[in-house]
């Protein structure tokens, strides 16, 4: 897979960190956040190249959902009809079983969902 065009939905700490790493690796990263302040901060920090104002007409290769876990499925529902076929969707939520099952149902086979999980925290 060649994910040149990436959208990060939720540009807070985790989404912003993912965006920074992807931009440093040479990818084109856009961002969307319900909080305009978060999106502007991510843009100023260089985590994203531009701010999207909505989730319509998603012509990207990869969508990374970095919203609070309670908003992941709502976000998947929003993008299920607007993401182009072949778009890969993933998340960074901490819970998986229900999210993966429901996201795969909503997105179908044309838009694969790959459940992710952030590796964050401290070693004890």
Backbone as JSON, one array per atom type, in Angstrom:
{
  "sequence": "XXXXXXXXXXXXXXXXXXXXXXXXXXXXXXXXXXXXXXXXXXXXXXXXXXXXXXXXXXXXXXXXXXXXXXXXXXXXXXXXXXXXXXXXXXXXXXXXXXXXXXXXXXXXXXXXXXXXXXXXXXXX",
  "N": [[0.83, -1.17, 0.0], [0.52, 2.2, -0.8], [0.36, 4.87, 0.89], [-0.07, 7.92, 0.29], [-1.68, 10.14, 0.64], [-3.08, 11.2, 3.49], [-5.49, 11.31, 6.08], [-5.96, 12.61, 9.23], [-8.19, 12.22, 11.72], [-9.11, 13.96, 14.38], [-7.04, 15.74, 16.02], [-5.57, 15.96, 18.37], [-3.36, 15.14, 21.06], [-2.48, 12.39, 20.48], [-3.31, 12.03, 17.76], [-2.03, 14.28, 16.64], [0.65, 13.62, 17.14], [0.93, 11.32, 15.56], [0.47, 12.48, 13.07], [2.71, 14.22, 12.89], [4.84, 12.36, 12.78], [4.21, 11.03, 10.39], [4.35, 13.13, 8.53], [7.05, 13.77, 8.74], [8.05, 11.52, 7.56], [7.48, 12.0, 4.98], [4.87, 11.99, 3.99], [1.71, 13.27, 2.8], [-0.36, 14.96, 4.86], [-3.51, 15.64, 6.02], [-5.79, 17.26, 8.28], [-8.59, 16.88, 10.49], [-10.68, 18.17, 12.95], [-13.1, 18.35, 15.48], [-12.74, 20.34, 17.26], [-11.77, 23.42, 16.57], [-9.6, 24.75, 17.66], [-7.76, 22.69, 18.34], [-7.17, 21.72, 15.77], [-6.01, 23.98, 14.57], [-3.76, 24.26, 16.21], [-2.39, 21.88, 15.63], [-1.8, 22.33, 12.96], [-0.14, 24.6, 13.18], [1.98, 23.43, 14.54], [3.02, 21.82, 12.64], [2.08, 19.28, 12.3], [0.08, 18.63, 10.57], [-0.68, 19.35, 7.14], [-2.76, 20.79, 6.17], [-6.04, 21.96, 7.13], [-9.04, 20.29, 7.2], [-12.48, 21.06, 6.72], [-14.59, 19.41, 7.03], [-15.95, 16.05, 6.73], [-16.55, 15.18, 4.2], [-16.49, 13.93, 0.8], [-14.03, 12.31, 0.74], [-11.11, 11.85, -0.57], [-8.73, 10.17, -0.07], [-5.93, 8.06, 0.83], [-5.63, 6.81, 3.26], [-7.29, 6.84, 6.36], [-6.94, 7.93, 9.59], [-8.33, 7.49, 12.61], [-8.4, 9.36, 15.39], [-9.91, 10.1, 17.52], [-11.64, 10.58, 20.7], [-12.39, 7.41, 22.21], [-15.12, 6.87, 22.45], [-16.22, 8.21, 20.32], [-15.39, 7.03, 18.0], [-16.91, 5.14, 16.41], [-19.04, 6.74, 15.56], [-17.64, 8.5, 13.95], [-16.68, 6.69, 12.03], [-19.13, 5.99, 10.87], [-19.76, 8.45, 9.66], [-17.76, 8.67, 7.7], [-18.11, 6.42, 6.18], [-19.73, 6.58, 3.91], [-18.48, 8.53, 2.47], [-15.79, 8.15, 2.0], [-13.5, 7.21, -0.49], [-13.66, 4.2, -2.48], [-11.36, 1.67, -1.57], [-9.99, 3.13, 0.26], [-8.21, 2.91, 3.22], [-9.04, 2.43, 6.6], [-8.29, 3.2, 9.93], [-7.89, 3.15, 13.52], [-7.01, 4.65, 16.69], [-7.94, 3.88, 19.07], [-8.47, 2.6, 22.42], [-10.0, 0.37, 22.92], [-11.3, -2.58, 21.29], [-12.94, -4.86, 20.21], [-15.83, -4.38, 19.75], [-15.62, -2.05, 18.22], [-14.09, -2.85, 15.95], [-15.72, -4.88, 14.83], [-18.15, -3.5, 14.28], [-17.21, -1.36, 12.69], [-16.15, -2.73, 10.47], [-18.53, -3.75, 9.44], [-19.9, -1.37, 8.77], [-18.17, -0.15, 6.91], [-17.77, -2.06, 4.96], [-16.42, -4.25, 2.39], [-15.02, -2.78, 0.54], [-13.71, -0.69, 1.74], [-11.36, -1.22, 3.75], [-11.07, -1.89, 7.28], [-8.75, -1.52, 9.82], [-8.07, -2.29, 12.97], [-6.34, -0.4, 15.34], [-3.93, 0.42, 17.93], [-2.69, 2.66, 20.29], [0.64, 2.81, 21.44], [1.33, 3.78, 24.34], [2.23, 5.44, 27.39], [3.78, 4.52, 30.52], [6.54, 2.46, 31.43], [6.55, 0.08, 34.03]],
  "CA": [[0.0, 0.0, 0.0], [1.24, 3.45, -0.87], [-0.51, 5.88, 1.47], [0.52, 9.25, 0.13], [-2.64, 11.13, 1.13], [-3.58, 10.67, 4.76], [-6.32, 12.2, 6.88], [-6.03, 12.33, 10.66], [-9.42, 12.76, 12.31], [-8.78, 14.1, 15.8], [-5.66, 16.22, 15.94], [-5.04, 16.21, 19.7], [-2.01, 14.63, 21.35], [-2.13, 11.19, 19.72], [-3.44, 12.33, 16.33], [-0.97, 15.2, 16.27], [1.92, 12.87, 17.13], [0.9, 10.47, 14.36], [0.65, 13.39, 11.94], [4.11, 14.66, 12.85], [5.68, 11.25, 12.3], [3.92, 10.79, 8.97], [4.88, 14.25, 7.74], [8.52, 13.61, 8.71], [8.33, 10.42, 6.64], [7.22, 12.47, 3.62], [3.47, 11.83, 3.57], [0.82, 14.42, 2.81], [-1.29, 14.71, 5.96], [-4.54, 16.63, 6.32], [-6.38, 17.01, 9.58], [-9.93, 17.35, 10.82], [-10.97, 18.06, 14.37], [-14.3, 19.1, 15.87], [-12.21, 21.52, 17.95], [-10.94, 24.24, 15.69], [-8.35, 25.07, 18.36], [-6.85, 21.56, 18.15], [-6.74, 21.68, 14.37], [-5.08, 25.09, 14.33], [-2.52, 23.95, 16.92], [-1.71, 20.85, 14.86], [-1.28, 22.99, 11.76], [0.98, 25.45, 13.6], [3.07, 22.56, 14.96], [3.51, 21.07, 11.48], [1.58, 17.9, 12.33], [-0.76, 18.48, 9.39], [-0.37, 20.35, 6.12], [-3.95, 21.62, 6.0], [-7.18, 21.63, 7.97], [-10.31, 20.05, 6.51], [-13.62, 21.6, 7.45], [-15.62, 18.38, 7.15], [-15.55, 14.69, 6.35], [-17.19, 14.83, 2.94], [-15.63, 13.74, -0.38], [-12.71, 11.91, 1.22], [-10.27, 11.25, -1.59], [-7.45, 9.92, 0.58], [-5.54, 6.65, 0.84], [-5.7, 6.29, 4.62], [-7.91, 7.67, 7.39], [-6.57, 7.53, 10.94], [-9.28, 8.08, 13.54], [-7.74, 9.57, 16.67], [-10.89, 10.76, 18.39], [-11.92, 9.78, 21.9], [-12.89, 6.09, 21.82], [-16.58, 6.92, 22.36], [-16.6, 8.87, 19.07], [-14.81, 6.33, 16.85], [-17.93, 4.58, 15.53], [-19.75, 7.86, 14.94], [-16.77, 8.97, 12.88], [-16.72, 5.67, 10.97], [-20.41, 6.16, 10.17], [-19.67, 9.64, 8.82], [-16.88, 8.5, 6.55], [-18.45, 5.21, 5.43], [-20.31, 6.91, 2.6], [-17.74, 9.6, 1.8], [-14.43, 7.72, 1.65], [-13.41, 6.53, -1.78], [-13.34, 2.77, -2.4], [-9.92, 1.42, -1.45], [-9.47, 3.87, 1.4], [-8.02, 2.1, 4.43], [-9.42, 3.18, 7.79], [-7.79, 2.64, 11.18], [-8.13, 4.0, 14.68], [-6.02, 4.52, 17.76], [-8.71, 3.68, 20.3], [-7.94, 1.6, 23.34], [-10.85, -0.82, 22.94], [-11.3, -3.06, 19.92], [-13.88, -5.86, 19.69], [-17.03, -3.77, 19.19], [-15.24, -1.09, 17.18], [-13.69, -3.57, 14.73], [-16.9, -5.55, 14.29], [-19.1, -2.52, 13.72], [-16.55, -0.61, 11.61], [-16.11, -3.58, 9.28], [-19.88, -3.81, 8.89], [-20.23, -0.08, 8.19], [-17.3, 0.18, 5.79], [-17.83, -3.1, 3.93], [-15.15, -4.8, 1.9], [-14.32, -1.82, -0.32], [-12.95, 0.22, 2.59], [-10.94, -2.08, 4.87], [-10.81, -1.31, 8.6], [-7.7, -2.19, 10.57], [-8.05, -1.74, 14.31], [-5.01, -0.11, 15.86], [-3.87, 0.74, 19.36], [-1.46, 3.42, 20.55], [1.57, 2.31, 22.45], [1.62, 4.96, 25.13], [2.25, 5.21, 28.82], [5.1, 4.32, 31.1], [6.91, 1.1, 31.83], [6.61, 0.06, 35.49]],
  "C": [[0.88, 1.24, 0.0], [0.32, 4.56, -0.39], [0.15, 7.24, 1.39], [-0.37, 10.32, 0.72], [-3.33, 10.56, 2.36], [-4.4, 11.74, 5.46], [-6.3, 11.72, 8.31], [-7.28, 13.02, 11.19], [-9.22, 12.77, 13.82], [-7.32, 14.46, 15.9], [-5.11, 16.64, 17.31], [-3.66, 15.58, 19.87], [-1.63, 13.42, 20.51], [-2.21, 11.44, 18.22], [-2.36, 13.26, 15.84], [0.39, 14.52, 16.2], [2.02, 11.98, 15.9], [1.14, 11.34, 13.13], [2.08, 13.86, 11.79], [5.01, 13.58, 12.28], [5.46, 10.99, 10.81], [4.46, 11.9, 8.08], [6.39, 14.16, 7.64], [8.92, 12.5, 7.76], [7.96, 10.78, 5.2], [5.8, 12.33, 3.12], [2.74, 13.17, 3.6], [-0.27, 14.14, 3.82], [-2.22, 15.91, 6.12], [-5.11, 16.3, 7.69], [-7.79, 17.54, 9.67], [-10.11, 17.17, 12.32], [-12.21, 18.9, 14.66], [-13.9, 20.36, 16.63], [-11.3, 22.28, 16.99], [-9.61, 24.6, 16.33], [-7.32, 23.95, 18.19], [-6.31, 21.52, 16.73], [-5.74, 22.79, 14.07], [-3.73, 24.84, 15.02], [-1.72, 22.9, 16.16], [-1.09, 21.43, 13.59], [-0.05, 23.83, 12.11], [2.2, 24.61, 13.99], [3.66, 21.76, 13.79], [3.05, 19.63, 11.45], [0.68, 17.6, 11.14], [-0.41, 19.6, 8.42], [-1.55, 21.29, 5.89], [-5.07, 21.09, 6.89], [-8.4, 21.44, 7.08], [-11.43, 20.58, 7.37], [-14.74, 20.59, 7.62], [-15.08, 17.04, 6.68], [-16.24, 14.24, 5.07], [-16.15, 14.69, 1.83], [-14.2, 13.39, 0.01], [-11.96, 11.15, 0.13], [-8.86, 11.11, -1.02], [-7.17, 8.42, 0.54], [-5.77, 6.01, 2.2], [-6.37, 7.31, 5.52], [-7.51, 7.09, 8.74], [-7.51, 8.25, 11.9], [-8.63, 8.13, 14.92], [-8.64, 10.39, 17.6], [-10.96, 10.02, 19.71], [-12.64, 8.49, 21.5], [-14.42, 6.08, 21.67], [-17.09, 7.56, 21.08], [-16.12, 8.13, 17.83], [-15.9, 5.84, 15.9], [-18.78, 5.65, 14.87], [-18.95, 8.4, 13.77], [-16.75, 7.98, 11.72], [-18.02, 5.8, 10.18], [-20.36, 7.36, 9.22], [-18.85, 9.4, 7.57], [-17.23, 7.29, 5.69], [-18.99, 5.52, 4.04], [-19.51, 7.96, 1.84], [-16.32, 9.22, 1.42], [-14.46, 6.95, 0.33], [-13.15, 5.04, -1.58], [-11.82, 2.59, -2.39], [-9.28, 2.17, -0.3], [-9.36, 2.94, 2.6], [-8.32, 2.99, 5.63], [-8.86, 2.45, 9.01], [-8.11, 3.6, 12.31], [-7.01, 3.8, 15.69], [-6.71, 4.34, 19.11], [-8.16, 2.55, 21.14], [-8.79, 0.35, 23.45], [-11.08, -1.27, 21.51], [-12.5, -3.89, 19.47], [-15.11, -5.22, 19.04], [-16.69, -2.82, 18.06], [-14.9, -1.82, 15.88], [-14.9, -4.21, 14.07], [-17.84, -4.56, 13.6], [-18.48, -1.73, 12.58], [-16.47, -1.45, 10.35], [-17.47, -3.7, 8.63], [-20.22, -2.51, 8.17], [-19.44, 0.22, 6.92], [-17.34, -0.83, 4.66], [-16.45, -3.53, 3.49], [-14.37, -3.82, 1.03], [-13.45, -0.83, 0.45], [-12.51, -0.56, 3.83], [-10.68, -1.29, 6.16], [-9.78, -2.17, 9.3], [-7.65, -1.55, 11.95], [-6.63, -1.55, 14.8], [-5.07, 0.15, 17.35], [-2.59, 1.52, 19.6], [-0.62, 2.73, 21.61], [2.01, 3.52, 23.24], [1.62, 4.6, 26.61], [3.67, 5.01, 29.3], [5.32, 2.85, 31.42], [7.07, 1.09, 33.33], [7.69, -0.79, 36.05]]
}
